[in-house]
């Protein structure tokens, strides 16, 4: 039953009462000003000599990190509020004050990172092998490994203090500009309506060409309007990255990301090279999609348009019921976690003016709740989006149960595994019992998601490499040059079946990930690893327990070690190529099914 609806009242907006019953500003700020920990340990060196004393320090740090961290509930509260009201100047002001306090506290604790990281190599085994520090072993190893890229304590403090003006404010500015925009577009009844950015981004996927083309015109207009400001924003963040990398001694623009993600550069290079070598797969997919839609070429804004017109809508009740059914079939704990999110108001469901576009799952400190944001518009893609974000949420909830607060985080390359793992099972459920015509539609949706996560994200990674490399050799990148680099890399994975139509050169403007520096490889790795895990679960449902153990590990071990426990060697290029061959087979299946049905 695809229309199974939860039999309890679902809250569809965030319940801020989970953080505060009454959010009084003075109480919020006072909560952060606690420097006892810093005063107790600053100036001491005994924890750098005695592993038992270091354990005492880390245990205290862990207790503070579980709830307060550097911005705690106040920072979380106002950050979440800002996602819903991006034009609210009062929220911005409060968030700015909390950010300043957080930076101050971060600087107050900088001495810990500095001290531990610089423990001499000959003394490091004393701490790494001490039984009392076993829960912090990988954390210590990472600190030791990062020591050569650390600046002095005063220099690190300066970078922390200037981060907002060097990067954060620039990125927030463009995001804010875009969130204010509204344009007239067409609805499915061919009537004009006022729409915000999230709604326009959804409309470009309409099966009605007039609707999606009107939305495409609106988006081109919005991005062209803000492209001149984004030109300076992007050049500023490129310069900030260049300077920081030079100061730290990173030899490549993406090296700091690999260090932060605890992943070998060679592994990422192997992934990027493997996927780039198989851009022919995505090119064939778009060629097939163009034929199925009856056009010679897709316009750039049409690349994600749904194929088929089954008319099936997935309102949120229906979507929640479907996802709940799939999660419970996989593991009862998955279903229980999802029900808790629906009951308690941990999911903000619908789009509204001023709300951030897209979707995400967020968690801050260990003892604080996890929240999910959606912009649900009743499409099939919204079903997989809910499964995706709840995959992250389940990952966080399992991790919080098993790990201490200092290990209660995720690497980007492991975080995306849980989310894409859940998506595939939901599509399997939707596919049950459908005829071949509907199966082709679902297969095209599945391929669209996979190619957007694998080839498109690798194309974006290549775009980022071009941006940083060319900026470092040529200096300021004018708007036209940025657009040329963007079109080159997007065209490389989409091929001749997608026209780089006028306006497409500005679509990097809203792509937030390029401001997070080389994050996007994790989508590609996540999809391919999750598909491998899905195949293993298909062979043995008991394997789900191993997946749960993996999702519980946090940062207590490296990604490579955690994947090895599942029987996956991410250092083996053959692993990536095998995943690409599976994707190739899916495209071939869609091509054959389309021919069989007489659609091409």
C-alpha positions as CSV (number, residue, x, y, z in Angstrom):
1,X,0.0,0.0,0.0
2,X,1.6,3.2,-1.2
3,X,-1.0,5.4,0.5
4,X,-0.5,4.2,4.0
5,X,-0.9,7.3,6.3
6,X,0.5,7.5,9.9
7,X,-2.4,7.1,12.3
8,X,-1.3,10.0,14.6
9,X,-1.1,13.7,14.4
10,X,2.0,14.9,12.6
11,X,3.6,18.2,13.4
12,X,4.7,19.8,10.2
13,X,6.6,22.8,11.6
14,X,9.7,22.9,13.8
15,X,8.8,22.8,17.5
16,X,11.2,25.2,19.1
17,X,9.9,24.2,22.5
18,X,12.3,21.2,22.2
19,X,15.0,23.8,22.7
20,X,13.3,26.5,24.8
21,X,9.9,26.9,26.4
22,X,10.4,30.6,26.5
23,X,13.3,32.0,24.5
24,X,14.4,35.0,26.5
25,X,17.4,36.8,24.9
26,X,19.3,37.5,28.1
27,X,19.0,33.9,29.2
28,X,20.2,32.8,25.8
29,X,23.4,34.9,25.9
30,X,24.1,34.2,29.5
31,X,24.1,30.5,28.8
32,X,27.2,30.9,26.8
33,X,29.4,32.8,29.1
34,X,31.1,30.1,31.1
35,X,34.9,30.2,31.1
36,X,35.6,28.0,34.1
37,X,36.9,25.2,32.0
38,X,39.4,27.5,30.2
39,X,40.5,29.1,33.4
40,X,41.2,25.7,35.0
41,X,43.4,24.3,32.3
42,X,45.0,27.3,30.6
43,X,48.7,27.6,31.4
44,X,49.0,24.0,32.6
45,X,51.3,21.5,30.9
46,X,50.7,18.4,33.0
47,X,48.1,17.1,30.6
48,X,50.8,17.1,27.9
49,X,53.0,14.8,30.0
50,X,50.5,12.5,31.8
51,X,47.9,10.6,29.9
52,X,45.6,10.3,33.0
53,X,45.6,14.1,33.3
54,X,44.8,14.4,29.6
55,X,41.9,12.0,30.1
56,X,40.5,14.3,32.8
57,X,40.8,17.3,30.5
58,X,39.1,15.5,27.6
59,X,36.3,14.1,29.8
60,X,35.5,17.7,31.0
61,X,35.7,18.9,27.4
62,X,33.4,16.1,26.3
63,X,30.7,17.0,29.0
64,X,30.7,20.7,27.9
65,X,30.7,19.7,24.2
66,X,27.6,17.5,24.7
67,X,25.4,20.5,25.4
68,X,27.2,23.8,25.1
69,X,30.0,23.6,22.6
70,X,30.8,27.1,21.5
71,X,27.3,28.3,20.6
72,X,25.0,25.8,22.3
73,X,21.3,26.0,22.3
74,X,21.3,29.8,21.7
75,X,23.3,29.4,18.5
76,X,21.2,26.5,17.4
77,X,17.9,28.2,18.1
78,X,18.7,31.4,16.2
79,X,20.4,29.5,13.3
80,X,17.2,27.4,12.9
81,X,15.0,30.5,13.1
82,X,17.2,32.2,10.4
83,X,16.6,29.3,8.0
84,X,12.8,30.1,8.2
85,X,13.1,33.9,8.2
86,X,16.1,35.0,6.2
87,X,15.0,38.6,6.0
88,X,14.4,39.0,9.7
89,X,17.0,41.6,10.9
90,X,16.4,40.9,14.6
91,X,17.3,37.2,14.1
92,X,20.4,38.2,12.1
93,X,21.5,40.5,14.9
94,X,21.1,37.9,17.6
95,X,22.8,35.3,15.5
96,X,25.7,37.7,14.9
97,X,26.1,38.3,18.6
98,X,26.1,34.6,19.4
99,X,28.6,34.0,16.6
100,X,30.9,36.5,18.2
101,X,30.6,34.9,21.6
102,X,31.2,31.5,20.0
103,X,34.3,32.7,18.2
104,X,35.6,34.2,21.5
105,X,35.0,30.9,23.3
106,X,36.7,29.0,20.4
107,X,39.7,31.2,20.8
108,X,39.7,30.7,24.6
109,X,40.0,27.0,24.0
110,X,42.6,27.2,21.1
111,X,45.4,26.3,23.6
112,X,44.1,22.7,23.9
113,X,44.4,22.0,20.1
114,X,47.8,23.7,20.1
115,X,49.1,21.8,23.0
116,X,47.9,18.3,22.2
117,X,48.8,18.6,18.5
118,X,52.4,19.5,19.3
119,X,53.1,16.6,21.7
120,X,56.4,15.3,20.3
121,X,56.2,12.2,18.1
122,X,58.3,10.1,20.4
123,X,55.7,10.7,23.2
124,X,52.6,10.2,21.2
125,X,52.4,6.3,21.6
126,X,52.2,6.9,25.4
127,X,48.9,8.6,24.9
128,X,47.6,6.6,21.9
129,X,48.1,3.3,23.8
130,X,46.8,4.4,27.2
131,X,43.6,2.4,28.0
132,X,41.9,5.3,29.7
133,X,42.2,7.3,26.4
134,X,40.8,4.6,24.1
135,X,37.6,6.5,23.5
136,X,39.6,9.5,22.3
137,X,42.3,7.5,20.4
138,X,41.3,8.5,16.9
139,X,40.7,12.1,17.9
140,X,44.3,12.3,19.3
141,X,45.7,10.7,16.1
142,X,43.9,13.2,14.0
143,X,45.3,16.1,16.1
144,X,48.8,14.7,15.8
145,X,48.4,14.3,12.0
146,X,47.2,17.9,11.6
147,X,50.0,19.5,13.6
148,X,52.1,20.4,10.6
149,X,49.3,22.5,9.2
150,X,48.6,24.4,12.4
151,X,49.6,28.1,12.8
152,X,50.6,29.6,16.1
153,X,47.9,30.2,18.7
154,X,47.7,34.0,18.0
155,X,47.6,33.4,14.3
156,X,44.8,30.8,14.7
157,X,42.9,33.3,16.8
158,X,43.2,36.0,14.1
159,X,41.8,33.6,11.4
160,X,38.9,32.7,13.7
161,X,38.1,36.4,14.3
162,X,38.3,37.3,10.6
163,X,36.4,34.3,9.3
164,X,33.1,36.1,9.2
165,X,34.3,39.1,7.1
166,X,36.7,37.0,5.0
167,X,34.0,34.4,4.0
168,X,30.9,34.0,6.1
169,X,29.3,37.4,5.5
170,X,30.0,37.2,1.7
171,X,28.2,33.8,1.4
172,X,25.3,34.9,3.7
173,X,24.9,38.0,1.5
174,X,24.2,36.1,-1.7
175,X,22.0,33.6,0.1
176,X,20.0,36.4,1.6
177,X,19.6,38.2,-1.7
178,X,18.3,35.1,-3.4
179,X,15.9,34.2,-0.6
180,X,14.2,37.6,-1.0
181,X,13.4,37.1,-4.7
182,X,9.9,36.4,-6.0
183,X,8.8,36.2,-9.6
184,X,5.6,35.6,-11.6
185,X,5.5,32.1,-13.1
186,X,2.8,29.9,-14.5
187,X,1.0,27.2,-12.4
188,X,-0.2,23.9,-13.8
189,X,-3.4,25.6,-14.9
190,X,-1.5,28.1,-17.0
191,X,-2.4,30.9,-14.6
192,X,0.2,33.4,-13.4
193,X,1.2,33.2,-9.7
194,X,3.8,34.8,-7.5
195,X,6.5,32.3,-6.4
196,X,9.5,32.4,-4.2
197,X,12.9,30.8,-5.1
198,X,12.1,27.4,-3.8
199,X,8.8,27.2,-5.7
200,X,10.5,28.4,-8.9
201,X,13.2,25.8,-8.5
202,X,10.4,23.2,-8.2
203,X,8.5,24.5,-11.2
204,X,11.5,24.0,-13.6
205,X,10.8,20.2,-13.1
206,X,7.2,20.4,-14.3
207,X,6.1,18.0,-17.1
208,X,4.3,21.0,-18.6
209,X,6.9,22.7,-20.9
210,X,5.2,26.1,-20.6
211,X,5.4,26.0,-16.8
212,X,9.0,24.9,-16.7
213,X,10.1,27.4,-19.4
214,X,8.5,30.3,-17.5
215,X,10.2,29.2,-14.4
216,X,13.5,28.9,-16.3
217,X,13.1,32.5,-17.5
218,X,12.5,33.6,-13.9
219,X,15.5,31.9,-12.6
220,X,17.8,33.2,-15.3
221,X,16.5,36.7,-14.4
222,X,17.2,36.2,-10.7
223,X,20.7,34.8,-11.2
224,X,21.7,37.4,-13.8
225,X,20.5,40.1,-11.4
226,X,22.8,38.9,-8.6
227,X,25.7,37.6,-10.7
228,X,27.7,40.8,-10.5
229,X,27.6,40.7,-6.7
230,X,28.3,36.9,-6.7
231,X,31.4,37.6,-8.9
232,X,33.0,39.6,-6.1
233,X,31.7,37.2,-3.4
234,X,33.3,34.2,-5.2
235,X,36.6,36.0,-5.9
236,X,36.7,37.0,-2.2
237,X,36.2,33.5,-0.9
238,X,38.7,32.1,-3.5
239,X,41.3,34.6,-2.3
240,X,40.6,33.8,1.4
241,X,41.1,30.1,0.6
242,X,44.3,30.8,-1.3
243,X,45.8,32.8,1.6
244,X,44.8,30.3,4.2
245,X,46.2,27.4,2.2
246,X,49.5,29.2,1.7
247,X,49.8,30.1,5.4
248,X,49.1,26.5,6.4
249,X,51.2,24.9,3.8
250,X,48.6,23.0,1.8
251,X,49.9,22.1,-1.6
252,X,46.5,21.7,-3.3
253,X,43.2,23.6,-2.9
254,X,41.3,20.4,-2.0
255,X,43.9,19.1,0.5
256,X,42.3,20.8,3.5
257,X,39.0,19.2,2.8
258,X,40.6,15.7,2.6
259,X,42.3,16.4,5.9
260,X,39.1,17.5,7.5
261,X,37.3,14.5,6.2
262,X,40.0,12.1,7.3
263,X,40.3,10.6,3.9
264,X,43.4,10.0,1.7
265,X,43.8,12.4,-1.2
266,X,44.6,9.3,-3.4
267,X,41.1,7.9,-2.6
268,X,39.3,11.1,-3.7
269,X,41.5,11.4,-6.8
270,X,40.7,7.8,-7.7
271,X,36.9,8.5,-7.3
272,X,37.1,11.8,-9.3
273,X,39.1,10.2,-12.1
274,X,36.9,7.1,-12.3
275,X,33.7,9.1,-12.6
276,X,35.1,11.6,-15.0
277,X,36.2,8.8,-17.3
278,X,32.6,7.6,-17.4
279,X,30.8,10.8,-18.2
280,X,29.5,8.8,-21.2
281,X,27.0,7.3,-18.9
282,X,25.3,10.6,-18.0
283,X,25.6,11.8,-21.6
284,X,23.6,8.7,-22.7
285,X,21.0,9.3,-20.0
286,X,20.3,12.9,-21.1
287,X,20.2,11.8,-24.7
288,X,17.5,9.2,-23.7
289,X,15.6,11.7,-21.7
290,X,15.5,14.2,-24.6
291,X,14.1,11.5,-26.8
292,X,11.5,10.5,-24.2
293,X,10.4,14.1,-23.9
294,X,10.2,14.5,-27.6
295,X,12.8,17.3,-28.0
296,X,16.1,17.4,-29.9
297,X,17.9,18.9,-27.0
298,X,17.0,19.7,-23.4
299,X,17.5,23.2,-22.2
300,X,19.8,23.6,-19.3
301,X,16.9,24.2,-16.9
302,X,15.2,21.1,-18.1
303,X,17.9,18.6,-17.1
304,X,15.9,17.4,-14.0
305,X,12.4,17.4,-15.5
306,X,10.3,14.4,-14.6
307,X,9.7,11.9,-17.4
308,X,6.2,10.6,-17.5
309,X,2.9,12.1,-16.5
310,X,1.3,9.5,-14.2
311,X,-0.5,12.3,-12.4
312,X,0.4,10.7,-9.1
313,X,0.9,13.3,-6.4
314,X,2.6,12.6,-3.1
315,X,1.2,14.9,-0.4
316,X,3.1,14.9,2.8
317,X,0.8,12.4,4.6
318,X,1.1,9.9,1.8
319,X,4.9,10.5,1.6
320,X,5.3,10.0,5.4
321,X,3.3,6.8,5.3
322,X,5.4,5.4,2.5
323,X,8.7,6.3,4.1
324,X,7.5,4.9,7.4
325,X,6.6,1.6,5.8
326,X,10.0,1.2,4.2
327,X,11.9,2.2,7.3
328,X,10.0,-0.2,9.5
329,X,10.5,-3.0,7.0
330,X,14.3,-2.4,7.1
331,X,14.6,-2.1,10.9
332,X,12.0,-1.2,13.6
333,X,14.4,1.3,15.2
334,X,14.5,3.2,11.9
335,X,10.7,3.4,11.9
336,X,10.6,4.5,15.6
337,X,13.1,7.3,15.0
338,X,11.0,8.6,12.1
339,X,7.8,8.5,14.0
340,X,9.4,10.5,16.8
341,X,10.4,13.2,14.3
342,X,6.8,13.4,13.0
343,X,5.2,13.5,16.5
344,X,7.6,15.9,18.1
345,X,7.9,18.6,15.4
346,X,11.4,18.0,14.2
347,X,10.6,18.4,10.5
348,X,9.6,21.7,8.9
349,X,7.8,20.6,5.8
350,X,6.5,23.3,3.5
351,X,8.0,26.2,1.5
352,X,7.3,29.8,2.4
353,X,8.7,33.2,1.6
354,X,12.0,33.9,3.3
355,X,12.7,30.2,4.0
356,X,15.9,28.7,2.9
357,X,15.5,26.7,-0.4
358,X,16.3,23.0,-0.7
359,X,16.4,20.5,2.2
360,X,18.8,19.5,5.0
361,X,19.2,17.7,8.2
362,X,21.1,19.4,11.0
363,X,22.4,18.5,14.5
364,X,24.6,20.5,16.7
365,X,25.7,19.3,20.2
366,X,25.1,15.7,21.2
367,X,22.4,16.4,23.8
368,X,20.4,18.7,21.5
369,X,17.7,17.5,19.1
370,X,18.2,16.8,15.4
371,X,16.0,18.8,12.9
372,X,15.1,18.3,9.3
373,X,14.0,21.0,6.8
374,X,12.1,20.3,3.6
375,X,10.3,22.3,0.9
376,X,7.7,19.7,0.1
377,X,5.7,20.2,-3.1
378,X,4.1,16.7,-3.6
379,X,6.5,15.4,-6.3
380,X,8.1,11.9,-6.4
381,X,11.4,13.7,-5.8
382,X,10.0,15.0,-2.5
383,X,9.5,11.4,-1.3
384,X,13.2,10.5,-1.9
385,X,14.2,13.8,-0.4
386,X,12.4,13.0,2.9
387,X,14.0,9.5,2.9
388,X,17.4,11.1,2.2
389,X,17.2,13.7,5.0
390,X,15.8,11.1,7.5
391,X,18.7,8.9,6.5
392,X,21.0,11.6,7.9
393,X,18.7,11.9,11.0
394,X,18.9,8.2,11.7
395,X,22.6,8.3,11.3
396,X,22.8,11.1,13.9
397,X,20.4,9.4,16.4
398,X,22.3,6.1,16.3
399,X,25.6,7.9,16.7
400,X,24.4,9.9,19.7
401,X,23.5,6.7,21.4
402,X,27.0,5.1,21.0
403,X,29.6,7.9,20.9
404,X,31.0,10.4,23.3
405,X,30.4,14.1,22.3
406,X,33.9,14.5,20.9
407,X,33.3,11.6,18.5
408,X,29.7,12.6,17.8
409,X,30.2,13.9,14.3
410,X,30.2,12.7,10.7
411,X,32.7,12.9,7.9
412,X,31.1,14.1,4.7
413,X,32.0,10.9,2.9
414,X,30.2,8.7,5.5
415,X,27.3,11.0,6.1
416,X,26.0,10.8,2.5
417,X,26.0,7.0,2.7
418,X,23.1,6.8,5.1
419,X,20.9,9.2,3.2
420,X,21.3,7.7,-0.2
421,X,20.9,4.2,1.3
422,X,17.4,5.0,2.4
423,X,16.4,6.6,-0.9
424,X,16.9,3.5,-2.9
425,X,14.7,1.3,-0.7
426,X,11.9,3.9,-1.0
427,X,12.1,3.8,-4.8
428,X,12.0,0.0,-4.6
429,X,8.8,0.2,-2.7
430,X,7.2,2.6,-5.1
431,X,8.2,0.3,-8.0
432,X,6.4,-2.7,-6.6
433,X,3.5,-3.9,-8.8
434,X,3.7,-1.2,-11.4
435,X,3.4,-1.8,-15.1
436,X,6.4,-1.4,-17.5
437,X,5.5,2.2,-18.5
438,X,5.4,3.3,-14.9
439,X,8.6,1.3,-14.2
440,X,10.4,3.3,-16.9
441,X,9.3,6.5,-15.2
442,X,10.6,5.4,-11.9
443,X,13.8,4.1,-13.4
444,X,14.4,7.5,-15.1
445,X,13.7,9.2,-11.7
446,X,16.2,6.9,-10.0
447,X,18.8,7.5,-12.7
448,X,18.2,11.2,-12.5
449,X,19.0,11.2,-8.8
450,X,22.0,8.9,-9.2
451,X,23.5,11.0,-12.0
452,X,22.8,14.2,-10.2
453,X,24.7,12.8,-7.2
454,X,27.6,11.1,-9.0
455,X,28.4,12.7,-12.4
456,X,27.0,16.1,-11.7
457,X,28.8,16.5,-8.3
458,X,32.1,15.3,-9.8
459,X,31.6,17.8,-12.6
460,X,31.1,20.4,-9.8
461,X,34.3,19.2,-8.1
462,X,36.2,19.6,-11.4
463,X,34.7,23.1,-11.7
464,X,35.9,24.0,-8.2
465,X,39.4,22.7,-9.1
466,X,39.4,25.0,-12.1
467,X,38.2,28.0,-10.1
468,X,40.9,27.6,-7.4
469,X,43.7,26.7,-9.7
470,X,43.1,29.4,-12.3
471,X,42.5,32.0,-9.6
472,X,45.9,31.2,-8.1
473,X,47.6,31.6,-11.4
474,X,45.7,34.4,-13.0
475,X,44.1,36.4,-10.2
476,X,40.6,37.9,-10.2
477,X,38.2,35.8,-12.3
478,X,35.7,38.0,-14.2
479,X,32.1,37.0,-14.4
480,X,32.4,35.9,-18.0
481,X,35.4,33.6,-17.2
482,X,33.5,32.0,-14.2
483,X,30.6,31.3,-16.5
484,X,32.9,29.8,-19.2
485,X,34.4,27.4,-16.6
486,X,31.0,26.5,-15.3
487,X,29.6,25.7,-18.8
488,X,32.7,23.7,-19.7
489,X,32.4,21.4,-16.7
490,X,28.6,21.1,-16.9
491,X,28.7,20.4,-20.6
492,X,31.4,17.7,-20.0
493,X,29.0,15.5,-18.0
494,X,25.7,16.3,-19.8
495,X,27.0,16.1,-23.4
496,X,25.4,17.4,-26.6
497,X,21.8,16.4,-25.6
498,X,21.7,19.3,-23.1
499,X,21.9,22.8,-24.6
500,X,24.0,25.3,-22.6
501,X,21.2,27.8,-23.2
502,X,21.6,31.6,-22.6
503,X,21.5,32.3,-18.8
504,X,23.0,28.9,-17.9
505,X,26.4,30.5,-17.4
506,X,25.0,32.1,-14.2
507,X,23.6,29.0,-12.5
508,X,26.6,28.6,-10.2
509,X,25.4,31.7,-8.4
510,X,23.0,29.7,-6.2
511,X,25.1,26.5,-5.9
512,X,26.0,26.9,-2.2
513,X,28.3,23.9,-2.1
514,X,31.1,25.6,-4.0
515,X,31.5,28.0,-1.0
516,X,32.0,24.9,1.2
517,X,35.1,23.9,-0.8
518,X,35.2,20.4,-2.3
519,X,32.4,19.0,-0.3
520,X,30.6,17.5,-3.3
521,X,32.7,14.5,-3.9
522,X,31.0,13.0,-0.9
523,X,27.7,12.8,-2.7
524,X,29.3,10.7,-5.5
525,X,31.1,8.4,-3.0
526,X,28.0,8.2,-0.8
527,X,25.7,7.0,-3.6
528,X,28.1,4.3,-4.9
529,X,28.9,3.0,-1.4
530,X,25.3,3.0,-0.4
531,X,24.3,1.0,-3.5
532,X,27.0,-1.6,-2.6
533,X,25.5,-1.8,0.9
534,X,22.0,-2.1,-0.5
535,X,23.1,-5.0,-2.6
536,X,24.5,-6.7,0.5
537,X,21.3,-6.1,2.4
538,X,19.4,-7.6,-0.6
539,X,21.4,-10.8,-0.2
540,X,21.1,-10.9,3.6
541,X,18.6,-8.7,5.5
542,X,20.7,-9.4,8.7
543,X,23.3,-7.2,7.1
544,X,21.2,-4.2,8.3
545,X,22.7,-4.7,11.8
546,X,26.2,-4.1,10.3
547,X,24.9,-1.0,8.6
548,X,23.5,0.2,11.9
549,X,26.9,-0.4,13.6
550,X,28.6,1.6,10.8
551,X,26.1,4.5,11.2
552,X,26.9,4.5,15.0
553,X,30.6,5.0,14.6
554,X,30.7,8.8,14.3
555,X,34.3,10.0,14.0
556,X,35.7,7.3,16.4
557,X,37.5,5.6,13.4
558,X,38.5,6.8,10.0
559,X,36.1,6.4,7.0
560,X,38.4,3.9,5.4
561,X,38.4,1.8,8.6
562,X,34.6,2.0,9.0
563,X,34.1,0.9,5.4
564,X,36.6,-2.0,5.7
565,X,34.4,-3.4,8.5
566,X,31.6,-3.6,5.9
567,X,33.9,-5.3,3.4
568,X,34.5,-2.3,1.2
569,X,37.9,-1.0,0.2
570,X,37.5,2.6,-0.9
571,X,41.2,2.7,-1.9
572,X,40.5,0.2,-4.6
573,X,39.8,2.0,-7.9
574,X,38.0,-1.2,-9.0
575,X,35.3,-0.6,-6.4
576,X,34.4,2.8,-8.0
577,X,34.5,1.3,-11.5
578,X,32.2,-1.5,-10.5
579,X,29.7,1.0,-9.2
580,X,29.8,2.9,-12.4
581,X,29.3,-0.3,-14.4
582,X,26.1,-0.9,-12.4
583,X,24.9,2.6,-13.3
584,X,25.8,1.9,-16.9
585,X,23.6,-1.2,-16.8
586,X,20.7,0.9,-15.4
587,X,20.9,3.3,-18.3
588,X,21.0,0.3,-20.7
589,X,17.9,-1.1,-19.0
590,X,16.1,2.2,-19.4
591,X,17.1,2.4,-23.1
592,X,15.9,-1.1,-23.7
593,X,12.6,-0.6,-21.9
594,X,12.0,2.6,-23.8
595,X,12.5,0.8,-27.1
596,X,10.3,-2.1,-26.0
597,X,7.5,0.4,-25.2
598,X,8.0,2.3,-28.4
599,X,8.9,5.5,-26.7
600,X,12.1,6.1,-28.7
